[in-house]
């Protein structure tokens, strides 16, 4: 058993939004599950945009506030004490569209996700309707899983 006080976990600011994100996976010595705590101010998001984990199931539990999840099929407002699940390959993005703060617990299994996609067709080959998000020591880029074409991200 491992116990942790979230207030004792250092925030790892996420993206260019300065989202308060606290990674609990390592703090709890979790081996098969990714666990993240988010505190979102108005207009902040849990992710950088529409994406899908092709190799990971995700569950978001809203502790406080309301977060709107957008999918290709529509929008879903998730309020306090509600949860939403996305199967591997389901596209989603989210945002706190309220005037108040939102607190969310995000769970992902398996823990490591190495195949994250964005819904963008490959301009080079046209054979893929999604590009893979790739992080390297030099930065990040998008890559076509069919032809390997690389799209640099600004």
PyMOL CGO cylinders between C-alpha atoms (Angstrom):
from pymol import cmd
from pymol.cgo import CYLINDER

trace = [
    CYLINDER, 0.00, 0.00, 0.00, 1.16, 3.54, -0.74, 0.3, 1, 1, 1, 1, 1, 1,
    CYLINDER, 1.16, 3.54, -0.74, -0.50, 6.72, 0.54, 0.3, 1, 1, 1, 1, 1, 1,
    CYLINDER, -0.50, 6.72, 0.54, 0.06, 10.26, -0.70, 0.3, 1, 1, 1, 1, 1, 1,
    CYLINDER, 0.06, 10.26, -0.70, -1.36, 13.70, 0.07, 0.3, 1, 1, 1, 1, 1, 1,
    CYLINDER, -1.36, 13.70, 0.07, -2.01, 15.47, -3.25, 0.3, 1, 1, 1, 1, 1, 1,
    CYLINDER, -2.01, 15.47, -3.25, -0.98, 18.81, -1.72, 0.3, 1, 1, 1, 1, 1, 1,
    CYLINDER, -0.98, 18.81, -1.72, 2.48, 17.32, -1.13, 0.3, 1, 1, 1, 1, 1, 1,
    CYLINDER, 2.48, 17.32, -1.13, 2.92, 16.38, -4.81, 0.3, 1, 1, 1, 1, 1, 1,
    CYLINDER, 2.92, 16.38, -4.81, 4.72, 19.00, -6.89, 0.3, 1, 1, 1, 1, 1, 1,
    CYLINDER, 4.72, 19.00, -6.89, 2.73, 20.41, -9.79, 0.3, 1, 1, 1, 1, 1, 1,
    CYLINDER, 2.73, 20.41, -9.79, 4.13, 19.64, -13.23, 0.3, 1, 1, 1, 1, 1, 1,
    CYLINDER, 4.13, 19.64, -13.23, 2.78, 22.47, -15.33, 0.3, 1, 1, 1, 1, 1, 1,
    CYLINDER, 2.78, 22.47, -15.33, 1.32, 21.07, -18.53, 0.3, 1, 1, 1, 1, 1, 1,
    CYLINDER, 1.32, 21.07, -18.53, 1.62, 22.67, -21.95, 0.3, 1, 1, 1, 1, 1, 1,
    CYLINDER, 1.62, 22.67, -21.95, 1.44, 26.38, -22.54, 0.3, 1, 1, 1, 1, 1, 1,
    CYLINDER, 1.44, 26.38, -22.54, -1.65, 26.86, -20.36, 0.3, 1, 1, 1, 1, 1, 1,
    CYLINDER, -1.65, 26.86, -20.36, 0.05, 26.51, -16.97, 0.3, 1, 1, 1, 1, 1, 1,
    CYLINDER, 0.05, 26.51, -16.97, -2.44, 23.81, -15.99, 0.3, 1, 1, 1, 1, 1, 1,
    CYLINDER, -2.44, 23.81, -15.99, -1.88, 22.51, -12.46, 0.3, 1, 1, 1, 1, 1, 1,
    CYLINDER, -1.88, 22.51, -12.46, -1.17, 18.82, -13.17, 0.3, 1, 1, 1, 1, 1, 1,
    CYLINDER, -1.17, 18.82, -13.17, 0.07, 16.51, -10.44, 0.3, 1, 1, 1, 1, 1, 1,
    CYLINDER, 0.07, 16.51, -10.44, 1.33, 13.12, -11.54, 0.3, 1, 1, 1, 1, 1, 1,
    CYLINDER, 1.33, 13.12, -11.54, 0.36, 10.51, -8.97, 0.3, 1, 1, 1, 1, 1, 1,
    CYLINDER, 0.36, 10.51, -8.97, 1.55, 7.42, -10.85, 0.3, 1, 1, 1, 1, 1, 1,
    CYLINDER, 1.55, 7.42, -10.85, 5.11, 7.42, -9.53, 0.3, 1, 1, 1, 1, 1, 1,
    CYLINDER, 5.11, 7.42, -9.53, 4.09, 8.85, -6.15, 0.3, 1, 1, 1, 1, 1, 1,
    CYLINDER, 4.09, 8.85, -6.15, 1.84, 5.83, -5.62, 0.3, 1, 1, 1, 1, 1, 1,
    CYLINDER, 1.84, 5.83, -5.62, 4.26, 3.38, -7.25, 0.3, 1, 1, 1, 1, 1, 1,
    CYLINDER, 4.26, 3.38, -7.25, 1.53, 2.37, -9.71, 0.3, 1, 1, 1, 1, 1, 1,
    CYLINDER, 1.53, 2.37, -9.71, 2.79, -0.10, -12.28, 0.3, 1, 1, 1, 1, 1, 1,
    CYLINDER, 2.79, -0.10, -12.28, -0.19, -0.66, -14.57, 0.3, 1, 1, 1, 1, 1, 1,
    CYLINDER, -0.19, -0.66, -14.57, -2.22, 2.55, -14.28, 0.3, 1, 1, 1, 1, 1, 1,
    CYLINDER, -2.22, 2.55, -14.28, -1.47, 6.20, -15.08, 0.3, 1, 1, 1, 1, 1, 1,
    CYLINDER, -1.47, 6.20, -15.08, -2.99, 8.58, -12.51, 0.3, 1, 1, 1, 1, 1, 1,
    CYLINDER, -2.99, 8.58, -12.51, -3.04, 12.38, -12.82, 0.3, 1, 1, 1, 1, 1, 1,
    CYLINDER, -3.04, 12.38, -12.82, -4.72, 15.09, -10.77, 0.3, 1, 1, 1, 1, 1, 1,
    CYLINDER, -4.72, 15.09, -10.77, -5.72, 18.32, -12.56, 0.3, 1, 1, 1, 1, 1, 1,
    CYLINDER, -5.72, 18.32, -12.56, -6.90, 21.66, -11.26, 0.3, 1, 1, 1, 1, 1, 1,
    CYLINDER, -6.90, 21.66, -11.26, -8.30, 23.65, -14.20, 0.3, 1, 1, 1, 1, 1, 1,
    CYLINDER, -8.30, 23.65, -14.20, -9.00, 27.34, -14.24, 0.3, 1, 1, 1, 1, 1, 1,
    CYLINDER, -9.00, 27.34, -14.24, -11.67, 28.66, -16.66, 0.3, 1, 1, 1, 1, 1, 1,
    CYLINDER, -11.67, 28.66, -16.66, -10.79, 27.98, -20.32, 0.3, 1, 1, 1, 1, 1, 1,
    CYLINDER, -10.79, 27.98, -20.32, -8.04, 25.48, -19.42, 0.3, 1, 1, 1, 1, 1, 1,
    CYLINDER, -8.04, 25.48, -19.42, -7.96, 22.01, -20.91, 0.3, 1, 1, 1, 1, 1, 1,
    CYLINDER, -7.96, 22.01, -20.91, -6.83, 18.52, -19.87, 0.3, 1, 1, 1, 1, 1, 1,
    CYLINDER, -6.83, 18.52, -19.87, -5.06, 18.11, -23.22, 0.3, 1, 1, 1, 1, 1, 1,
    CYLINDER, -5.06, 18.11, -23.22, -3.62, 20.14, -26.05, 0.3, 1, 1, 1, 1, 1, 1,
    CYLINDER, -3.62, 20.14, -26.05, -6.48, 19.31, -28.40, 0.3, 1, 1, 1, 1, 1, 1,
    CYLINDER, -6.48, 19.31, -28.40, -8.50, 16.55, -30.03, 0.3, 1, 1, 1, 1, 1, 1,
    CYLINDER, -8.50, 16.55, -30.03, -6.63, 13.25, -29.71, 0.3, 1, 1, 1, 1, 1, 1,
    CYLINDER, -6.63, 13.25, -29.71, -7.00, 9.52, -29.14, 0.3, 1, 1, 1, 1, 1, 1,
    CYLINDER, -7.00, 9.52, -29.14, -4.84, 7.03, -27.29, 0.3, 1, 1, 1, 1, 1, 1,
    CYLINDER, -4.84, 7.03, -27.29, -4.88, 4.01, -29.57, 0.3, 1, 1, 1, 1, 1, 1,
    CYLINDER, -4.88, 4.01, -29.57, -3.37, 1.84, -26.83, 0.3, 1, 1, 1, 1, 1, 1,
    CYLINDER, -3.37, 1.84, -26.83, -4.92, 3.22, -23.64, 0.3, 1, 1, 1, 1, 1, 1,
    CYLINDER, -4.92, 3.22, -23.64, -8.35, 3.39, -22.03, 0.3, 1, 1, 1, 1, 1, 1,
    CYLINDER, -8.35, 3.39, -22.03, -9.03, 6.66, -20.18, 0.3, 1, 1, 1, 1, 1, 1,
    CYLINDER, -9.03, 6.66, -20.18, -11.42, 7.54, -17.36, 0.3, 1, 1, 1, 1, 1, 1,
    CYLINDER, -11.42, 7.54, -17.36, -11.95, 11.08, -16.07, 0.3, 1, 1, 1, 1, 1, 1,
    CYLINDER, -11.95, 11.08, -16.07, -13.63, 11.61, -12.70, 0.3, 1, 1, 1, 1, 1, 1,
    CYLINDER, -13.63, 11.61, -12.70, -14.72, 15.20, -12.03, 0.3, 1, 1, 1, 1, 1, 1,
    CYLINDER, -14.72, 15.20, -12.03, -14.26, 15.93, -8.34, 0.3, 1, 1, 1, 1, 1, 1,
    CYLINDER, -14.26, 15.93, -8.34, -15.41, 19.56, -8.49, 0.3, 1, 1, 1, 1, 1, 1,
    CYLINDER, -15.41, 19.56, -8.49, -16.68, 21.94, -11.16, 0.3, 1, 1, 1, 1, 1, 1,
    CYLINDER, -16.68, 21.94, -11.16, -17.71, 20.96, -14.67, 0.3, 1, 1, 1, 1, 1, 1,
    CYLINDER, -17.71, 20.96, -14.67, -15.57, 19.91, -17.63, 0.3, 1, 1, 1, 1, 1, 1,
    CYLINDER, -15.57, 19.91, -17.63, -16.95, 19.74, -21.16, 0.3, 1, 1, 1, 1, 1, 1,
    CYLINDER, -16.95, 19.74, -21.16, -15.60, 16.84, -23.21, 0.3, 1, 1, 1, 1, 1, 1,
    CYLINDER, -15.60, 16.84, -23.21, -15.86, 17.18, -26.97, 0.3, 1, 1, 1, 1, 1, 1,
    CYLINDER, -15.86, 17.18, -26.97, -15.87, 14.18, -29.28, 0.3, 1, 1, 1, 1, 1, 1,
    CYLINDER, -15.87, 14.18, -29.28, -16.50, 13.94, -33.02, 0.3, 1, 1, 1, 1, 1, 1,
    CYLINDER, -16.50, 13.94, -33.02, -20.09, 13.00, -32.09, 0.3, 1, 1, 1, 1, 1, 1,
    CYLINDER, -20.09, 13.00, -32.09, -20.77, 15.99, -29.83, 0.3, 1, 1, 1, 1, 1, 1,
    CYLINDER, -20.77, 15.99, -29.83, -20.24, 17.55, -26.42, 0.3, 1, 1, 1, 1, 1, 1,
    CYLINDER, -20.24, 17.55, -26.42, -20.66, 16.03, -22.97, 0.3, 1, 1, 1, 1, 1, 1,
    CYLINDER, -20.66, 16.03, -22.97, -20.67, 18.21, -19.82, 0.3, 1, 1, 1, 1, 1, 1,
    CYLINDER, -20.67, 18.21, -19.82, -19.38, 16.19, -16.86, 0.3, 1, 1, 1, 1, 1, 1,
    CYLINDER, -19.38, 16.19, -16.86, -20.08, 17.62, -13.41, 0.3, 1, 1, 1, 1, 1, 1,
    CYLINDER, -20.08, 17.62, -13.41, -19.07, 16.88, -9.82, 0.3, 1, 1, 1, 1, 1, 1,
    CYLINDER, -19.07, 16.88, -9.82, -19.07, 13.20, -8.85, 0.3, 1, 1, 1, 1, 1, 1,
    CYLINDER, -19.07, 13.20, -8.85, -19.51, 12.15, -12.49, 0.3, 1, 1, 1, 1, 1, 1,
    CYLINDER, -19.51, 12.15, -12.49, -17.11, 10.17, -14.65, 0.3, 1, 1, 1, 1, 1, 1,
    CYLINDER, -17.11, 10.17, -14.65, -16.61, 9.63, -18.36, 0.3, 1, 1, 1, 1, 1, 1,
    CYLINDER, -16.61, 9.63, -18.36, -14.73, 6.81, -20.12, 0.3, 1, 1, 1, 1, 1, 1,
    CYLINDER, -14.73, 6.81, -20.12, -12.99, 6.72, -23.49, 0.3, 1, 1, 1, 1, 1, 1,
    CYLINDER, -12.99, 6.72, -23.49, -12.01, 3.42, -25.06, 0.3, 1, 1, 1, 1, 1, 1,
    CYLINDER, -12.01, 3.42, -25.06, -8.72, 3.10, -26.95, 0.3, 1, 1, 1, 1, 1, 1,
    CYLINDER, -8.72, 3.10, -26.95, -9.06, 4.91, -30.28, 0.3, 1, 1, 1, 1, 1, 1,
    CYLINDER, -9.06, 4.91, -30.28, -11.88, 7.26, -29.21, 0.3, 1, 1, 1, 1, 1, 1,
    CYLINDER, -11.88, 7.26, -29.21, -11.12, 10.90, -30.00, 0.3, 1, 1, 1, 1, 1, 1,
    CYLINDER, -11.12, 10.90, -30.00, -11.75, 13.52, -27.35, 0.3, 1, 1, 1, 1, 1, 1,
    CYLINDER, -11.75, 13.52, -27.35, -10.66, 16.86, -25.99, 0.3, 1, 1, 1, 1, 1, 1,
    CYLINDER, -10.66, 16.86, -25.99, -11.88, 18.80, -22.97, 0.3, 1, 1, 1, 1, 1, 1,
    CYLINDER, -11.88, 18.80, -22.97, -12.17, 22.26, -21.49, 0.3, 1, 1, 1, 1, 1, 1,
    CYLINDER, -12.17, 22.26, -21.49, -13.38, 23.98, -18.35, 0.3, 1, 1, 1, 1, 1, 1,
    CYLINDER, -13.38, 23.98, -18.35, -15.99, 26.28, -19.92, 0.3, 1, 1, 1, 1, 1, 1,
    CYLINDER, -15.99, 26.28, -19.92, -17.29, 27.62, -16.61, 0.3, 1, 1, 1, 1, 1, 1,
    CYLINDER, -17.29, 27.62, -16.61, -16.33, 30.70, -14.59, 0.3, 1, 1, 1, 1, 1, 1,
    CYLINDER, -16.33, 30.70, -14.59, -15.07, 28.53, -11.72, 0.3, 1, 1, 1, 1, 1, 1,
    CYLINDER, -15.07, 28.53, -11.72, -12.31, 26.05, -11.07, 0.3, 1, 1, 1, 1, 1, 1,
    CYLINDER, -12.31, 26.05, -11.07, -12.61, 22.35, -11.94, 0.3, 1, 1, 1, 1, 1, 1,
    CYLINDER, -12.61, 22.35, -11.94, -10.77, 19.45, -10.30, 0.3, 1, 1, 1, 1, 1, 1,
    CYLINDER, -10.77, 19.45, -10.30, -10.36, 16.20, -12.23, 0.3, 1, 1, 1, 1, 1, 1,
    CYLINDER, -10.36, 16.20, -12.23, -8.76, 12.82, -11.58, 0.3, 1, 1, 1, 1, 1, 1,
    CYLINDER, -8.76, 12.82, -11.58, -7.56, 11.15, -14.80, 0.3, 1, 1, 1, 1, 1, 1,
    CYLINDER, -7.56, 11.15, -14.80, -6.88, 7.41, -15.01, 0.3, 1, 1, 1, 1, 1, 1,
    CYLINDER, -6.88, 7.41, -15.01, -5.31, 5.60, -17.95, 0.3, 1, 1, 1, 1, 1, 1,
    CYLINDER, -5.31, 5.60, -17.95, -4.62, 1.91, -18.50, 0.3, 1, 1, 1, 1, 1, 1,
    CYLINDER, -4.62, 1.91, -18.50, -2.29, 0.48, -19.44, 0.3, 1, 1, 1, 1, 1, 1,
    CYLINDER, -2.29, 0.48, -19.44, 0.01, 3.03, -17.87, 0.3, 1, 1, 1, 1, 1, 1,
    CYLINDER, 0.01, 3.03, -17.87, 2.25, 3.72, -20.86, 0.3, 1, 1, 1, 1, 1, 1,
    CYLINDER, 2.25, 3.72, -20.86, 0.60, 5.10, -23.97, 0.3, 1, 1, 1, 1, 1, 1,
    CYLINDER, 0.60, 5.10, -23.97, 2.90, 5.20, -26.97, 0.3, 1, 1, 1, 1, 1, 1,
    CYLINDER, 2.90, 5.20, -26.97, 0.36, 5.61, -29.76, 0.3, 1, 1, 1, 1, 1, 1,
    CYLINDER, 0.36, 5.61, -29.76, -1.37, 8.98, -29.48, 0.3, 1, 1, 1, 1, 1, 1,
    CYLINDER, -1.37, 8.98, -29.48, -3.14, 10.20, -32.63, 0.3, 1, 1, 1, 1, 1, 1,
    CYLINDER, -3.14, 10.20, -32.63, -4.61, 13.46, -33.85, 0.3, 1, 1, 1, 1, 1, 1,
    CYLINDER, -4.61, 13.46, -33.85, -7.40, 13.48, -36.44, 0.3, 1, 1, 1, 1, 1, 1,
    CYLINDER, -7.40, 13.48, -36.44, -5.46, 14.86, -39.40, 0.3, 1, 1, 1, 1, 1, 1,
    CYLINDER, -5.46, 14.86, -39.40, -5.09, 13.26, -42.82, 0.3, 1, 1, 1, 1, 1, 1,
    CYLINDER, -5.09, 13.26, -42.82, -1.61, 12.72, -44.23, 0.3, 1, 1, 1, 1, 1, 1,
    CYLINDER, -1.61, 12.72, -44.23, -0.97, 15.28, -46.96, 0.3, 1, 1, 1, 1, 1, 1,
    CYLINDER, -0.97, 15.28, -46.96, 1.84, 13.17, -48.39, 0.3, 1, 1, 1, 1, 1, 1,
    CYLINDER, 1.84, 13.17, -48.39, 0.19, 9.78, -49.01, 0.3, 1, 1, 1, 1, 1, 1,
    CYLINDER, 0.19, 9.78, -49.01, -3.49, 10.37, -48.20, 0.3, 1, 1, 1, 1, 1, 1,
    CYLINDER, -3.49, 10.37, -48.20, -3.70, 6.80, -46.84, 0.3, 1, 1, 1, 1, 1, 1,
    CYLINDER, -3.70, 6.80, -46.84, -4.10, 7.75, -43.17, 0.3, 1, 1, 1, 1, 1, 1,
    CYLINDER, -4.10, 7.75, -43.17, -6.84, 9.81, -41.52, 0.3, 1, 1, 1, 1, 1, 1,
    CYLINDER, -6.84, 9.81, -41.52, -4.79, 10.32, -38.34, 0.3, 1, 1, 1, 1, 1, 1,
    CYLINDER, -4.79, 10.32, -38.34, -1.22, 11.29, -37.55, 0.3, 1, 1, 1, 1, 1, 1,
    CYLINDER, -1.22, 11.29, -37.55, 0.77, 9.91, -34.63, 0.3, 1, 1, 1, 1, 1, 1,
    CYLINDER, 0.77, 9.91, -34.63, 2.04, 12.35, -31.99, 0.3, 1, 1, 1, 1, 1, 1,
    CYLINDER, 2.04, 12.35, -31.99, 5.74, 11.66, -31.39, 0.3, 1, 1, 1, 1, 1, 1,
    CYLINDER, 5.74, 11.66, -31.39, 7.91, 13.11, -28.61, 0.3, 1, 1, 1, 1, 1, 1,
    CYLINDER, 7.91, 13.11, -28.61, 11.70, 12.98, -28.96, 0.3, 1, 1, 1, 1, 1, 1,
    CYLINDER, 11.70, 12.98, -28.96, 14.61, 14.52, -27.09, 0.3, 1, 1, 1, 1, 1, 1,
    CYLINDER, 14.61, 14.52, -27.09, 14.59, 17.25, -29.76, 0.3, 1, 1, 1, 1, 1, 1,
    CYLINDER, 14.59, 17.25, -29.76, 10.92, 18.13, -29.33, 0.3, 1, 1, 1, 1, 1, 1,
    CYLINDER, 10.92, 18.13, -29.33, 7.68, 16.83, -30.78, 0.3, 1, 1, 1, 1, 1, 1,
    CYLINDER, 7.68, 16.83, -30.78, 6.21, 16.21, -34.21, 0.3, 1, 1, 1, 1, 1, 1,
    CYLINDER, 6.21, 16.21, -34.21, 3.41, 14.39, -36.00, 0.3, 1, 1, 1, 1, 1, 1,
    CYLINDER, 3.41, 14.39, -36.00, 4.14, 11.34, -38.14, 0.3, 1, 1, 1, 1, 1, 1,
    CYLINDER, 4.14, 11.34, -38.14, 2.05, 9.40, -40.65, 0.3, 1, 1, 1, 1, 1, 1,
    CYLINDER, 2.05, 9.40, -40.65, 1.76, 5.76, -39.50, 0.3, 1, 1, 1, 1, 1, 1,
    CYLINDER, 1.76, 5.76, -39.50, 1.44, 4.66, -43.16, 0.3, 1, 1, 1, 1, 1, 1,
    CYLINDER, 1.44, 4.66, -43.16, 4.26, 6.45, -45.03, 0.3, 1, 1, 1, 1, 1, 1,
    CYLINDER, 4.26, 6.45, -45.03, 6.37, 7.95, -42.21, 0.3, 1, 1, 1, 1, 1, 1,
    CYLINDER, 6.37, 7.95, -42.21, 5.92, 11.55, -43.40, 0.3, 1, 1, 1, 1, 1, 1,
    CYLINDER, 5.92, 11.55, -43.40, 6.90, 13.94, -40.60, 0.3, 1, 1, 1, 1, 1, 1,
    CYLINDER, 6.90, 13.94, -40.60, 4.94, 17.14, -39.87, 0.3, 1, 1, 1, 1, 1, 1,
    CYLINDER, 4.94, 17.14, -39.87, 6.80, 19.56, -37.61, 0.3, 1, 1, 1, 1, 1, 1,
    CYLINDER, 6.80, 19.56, -37.61, 4.82, 21.27, -34.85, 0.3, 1, 1, 1, 1, 1, 1,
    CYLINDER, 4.82, 21.27, -34.85, 5.32, 24.95, -34.09, 0.3, 1, 1, 1, 1, 1, 1,
]
cmd.load_cgo(trace, "trace")
